[in-house]
Amino acid sequence: MFKKMRISAVLFAVLLNITGCNKFAATLGNADAQYNVGLAYETGYGETKDFAKALEWYTKAAENGQPDAQCNLAAMYEDGNGTVQDYKKALYWFNKAAAQGYVIAEFNLGVMYSNGKGTSQDSKAAFGWYLKAAEKGYSAAQFNMGNMFAKSTESSKDMIIAYALYSVASSKDSNILESAIHNRNQVMRSFNQQQAFEAQELAKELAKENNLKNALFSYIKKD
């Protein structure tokens, strides 16, 4: 299962000269600047790497509503970087970022509900968060949804949906291309000619812009 993909803006941090204007703005309460300072301390670009200080600045920015900081702060609590590992706090901050439509946080909430970290394991909630991220084109969420269908009842309909989701996921992100194609090929082995055709047609519908949710639920409701 693919997990979190934290914001990585190393070049952005360097170009903005974190040690100068951003640090000054951060002390004045600018949330974006506070996030940039936190990022500099976490990555070691522009500042000496220091997870505790990164946590401090991410917290300031997160409390000021900065979604990048909320997501990165959640990830630090999840991993125990600069602080004691705390899944409940990770869940709290991922929720804050997700409430602003932050796709990485939506995906990470799916992972946490799927694994029961910081909360009770809840496949329905995990699916809901994956779907939100998948609708925005987040390939890892599409991949994880494919896994959920592939491992559910193993009915032909579920396998067709899994195939289609793996296909969509493999078309957008080279990081999961190999895994998505492998899983798609495994699922396809059980198909007859009609099922293979159906799976390919569903994949086309899911891949259409802003159509993933509608196409998915239309197929699920289909007799």
TORTITOR-848133 format. One line per field, with one value per residue (C-alpha): residue number from 0; x negated, z, y; residue in one letter. Coordinates in steps of 0.02 Angstrom, whole numbers, plus 32768, in hexadecimal, padded with zeros to 4 digits. Example, Ala and Ser with C-alpha at 12.3 -4.5 7.8 and 13.67 -1.06 7.14 Angstrom:
residues 2
seq = c(0,1)
px = c(7D99,7D54)
pz = c(8186,8165)
py = c(7F1F,7FCB)
type = c(A,S)
end
This chain:
residues 223
seq = c(0,1,2,3,4,5,6,7,8,9,10,11,12,13,14,15,16,17,18,19,20,21,22,23,24,25,26,27,28,29,30,31,32,33,34,35,36,37,38,39,40,41,42,43,44,45,46,47,48,49,50,51,52,53,54,55,56,57,58,59,60,61,62,63,64,65,66,67,68,69,70,71,72,73,74,75,76,77,78,79,80,81,82,83,84,85,86,87,88,89,90,91,92,93,94,95,96,97,98,99,100,101,102,103,104,105,106,107,108,109,110,111,112,113,114,115,116,117,118,119,120,121,122,123,124,125,126,127,128,129,130,131,132,133,134,135,136,137,138,139,140,141,142,143,144,145,146,147,148,149,150,151,152,153,154,155,156,157,158,159,160,161,162,163,164,165,166,167,168,169,170,171,172,173,174,175,176,177,178,179,180,181,182,183,184,185,186,187,188,189,190,191,192,193,194,195,196,197,198,199,200,201,202,203,204,205,206,207,208,209,210,211,212,213,214,215,216,217,218,219,220,221,222)
px = c(8000,7FC0,7FB5,7F9D,7F47,7F15,7EFE,7E4E,7E21,7D65,7D42,7DD2,7D89,7CDC,7D1D,7D81,7CE6,7D33,7CAB,7CD3,7D7C,7DE1,7D9C,7DBF,7E71,7E89,7E63,7EEB,7F6A,7F71,7FAF,7F5E,7EB7,7EC9,7EE6,7E4D,7DE0,7E22,7DFB,7D4A,7D2C,7D79,7D19,7C76,7C7C,7C5F,7C4D,7BF7,7C6E,7CCE,7D71,7D9F,7D94,7DF0,7E7B,7E7F,7E92,7F0A,7F76,7F7A,7FA9,8027,807E,808A,80E4,8056,8084,7FD4,7F9A,8030,8009,7F4E,7F6E,7FE3,7F5C,7EDD,7F52,7F74,7EBB,7E82,7E09,7DDF,7E60,7EAA,7F0C,7FC4,8041,80D3,807C,804C,8102,8138,80C4,80E5,819E,817A,811E,81A0,8229,81D6,81DB,8122,8111,8078,80CF,816B,8101,80A5,8149,817A,80DA,80F4,81A7,8174,80EA,8146,80C4,8105,81B3,8212,81F5,8281,8280,8318,82C4,8221,827E,82D3,822F,81D9,826B,8259,81A0,81BE,823C,81B2,8142,80D6,8091,8061,8116,8154,80D8,810F,81C5,8198,814C,81EB,8257,81DC,81DB,8294,8307,82A4,8344,832E,8376,82FA,826B,82A2,82A6,81FA,81B4,81FB,81B6,810A,810E,8137,80B4,802C,804B,8020,7F93,7EEF,7ECE,7F59,7F59,7F06,7F72,8013,7FED,7FBB,805C,80C5,8079,8097,814F,8161,812F,81DC,823C,8298,82A0,833D,82F9,8256,82B7,8322,8289,8234,82D1,82E6,8230,8252,82E8,828A,81FC,826E,8259,82C9,8320,82D0,8353,83E9,83A4,8374,841C,847D,8420,8438,84F5,84F9,8552)
pz = c(8000,7FD3,8064,807A,8000,8062,8013,7FCC,7F9B,7FB3,7F1A,7F4A,7FF8,7FB5,7F36,7FBB,8027,80C4,8136,8104,80D8,8102,81B1,81D1,818D,81F4,8295,8265,8259,819D,818D,80E5,8124,81C2,8156,80EC,8187,81C6,811E,8123,81CE,8199,80F6,812B,809A,80D5,818A,81E9,81EC,8290,829F,8345,82F9,825E,82CD,8328,8289,8236,82D2,82C8,8211,8229,82B4,823B,81BF,8145,80F4,80BC,816F,81B4,8144,816A,8224,821E,81C6,824C,82D4,8270,825B,8305,82BA,8333,83AD,83FB,837B,838F,8312,835E,8341,8293,826F,82B6,8245,81AB,81C8,81D5,812E,80DC,8112,809C,800E,801E,7FB6,800C,80B4,806D,8031,80D6,8135,80C7,80F9,81B1,81B2,814B,81C9,8266,8299,830E,82F8,82E8,8245,81D1,811D,80F1,812F,80D9,8035,8047,805D,7FD2,7F60,7F84,7F57,7EC2,7E79,7E79,7E15,7EA5,7E60,7F05,7F3F,7E9E,7EB7,7F6B,7F36,7EB4,7F3E,7FA5,7F17,7EE9,7F9B,7FC3,7F84,7EEA,7E82,7DC9,7DDF,7E69,7DFF,7D6B,7DD9,7E20,7D70,7D3C,7DD5,7DBE,7D08,7D36,7DC0,7D4C,7CCB,7D3C,7DB3,7D83,7E3B,7E3F,7D89,7DA2,7E37,7DE4,7D43,7DA3,7E09,7D6F,7D12,7DA6,7DAA,7CEE,7CF2,7D32,7CA9,7C16,7B75,7BA7,7C53,7C07,7B91,7C20,7C8B,7C00,7BDE,7C97,7C9F,7C11,7C6F,7D13,7CBA,7C77,7CCE,7D68,7D42,7DB6,7E3F,7DCB,7D5A,7DEE,7E45,7DA3,7D83,7E36,7E27,7D7F,7D7D)
py = c(8000,80AB,8121,81DA,824C,82E6,838F,8398,8449,844C,84B7,852A,853F,8569,85E6,8641,865C,8614,8654,8706,8750,86B5,86A7,875E,874D,86AF,870B,8788,86FA,86DC,8629,8604,8645,85DC,8544,856C,857C,84D5,8487,84CB,847D,83D8,83C8,841C,8496,8547,850F,8484,83F1,83F2,8391,83E1,848F,8454,8416,84BE,8524,84AB,84B7,8575,856F,84E2,853F,85D2,8561,853D,8494,8462,847A,841B,8387,8387,839C,8307,82A2,82CF,8293,81F5,81D0,8210,828F,831A,82DA,823E,81DA,8206,81BF,821F,82C6,828C,8264,830D,8371,8308,832C,83E7,83E6,8375,83ED,8469,83EB,83BE,8320,82D6,82E4,8291,8200,81F1,81EC,815A,8102,8125,80E6,804F,8023,8059,80DB,8162,811C,8079,801E,8052,8017,8081,8120,80F0,80D7,817F,81DB,817B,81A8,8262,825A,81E8,8262,82E5,8271,8233,8190,813F,8151,8102,8075,8056,8057,7FD5,7F6B,7F7A,7F3A,7EB1,7E70,7E83,7DFA,7DCC,7DD4,7DF5,7EA5,7ECF,7E8C,7EF5,7F91,7F66,7F52,7FFB,8054,8008,803F,80F3,80F5,80B2,813A,81CD,81A4,8151,812B,80AA,8078,7FCF,7F9D,7FD6,7F78,7EDC,7EDD,7F02,7E6F,7DFC,7E2D,7E1B,7D64,7D34,7D92,7D49,7DAE,7E0E,7E3A,7E77,7EE8,7F29,7F4E,7FAF,8015,803D,8075,80F0,8137,8147,81A1,822B,82D1,82E7,8243,81C3,81C4,81C7,813E,80D2,80DB,80C8,8026,7FE9,8003,7FAC,7F02)
type = c(M,F,K,K,M,R,I,S,A,V,L,F,A,V,L,L,N,I,T,G,C,N,K,F,A,A,T,L,G,N,A,D,A,Q,Y,N,V,G,L,A,Y,E,T,G,Y,G,E,T,K,D,F,A,K,A,L,E,W,Y,T,K,A,A,E,N,G,Q,P,D,A,Q,C,N,L,A,A,M,Y,E,D,G,N,G,T,V,Q,D,Y,K,K,A,L,Y,W,F,N,K,A,A,A,Q,G,Y,V,I,A,E,F,N,L,G,V,M,Y,S,N,G,K,G,T,S,Q,D,S,K,A,A,F,G,W,Y,L,K,A,A,E,K,G,Y,S,A,A,Q,F,N,M,G,N,M,F,A,K,S,T,E,S,S,K,D,M,I,I,A,Y,A,L,Y,S,V,A,S,S,K,D,S,N,I,L,E,S,A,I,H,N,R,N,Q,V,M,R,S,F,N,Q,Q,Q,A,F,E,A,Q,E,L,A,K,E,L,A,K,E,N,N,L,K,N,A,L,F,S,Y,I,K,K,D)
end
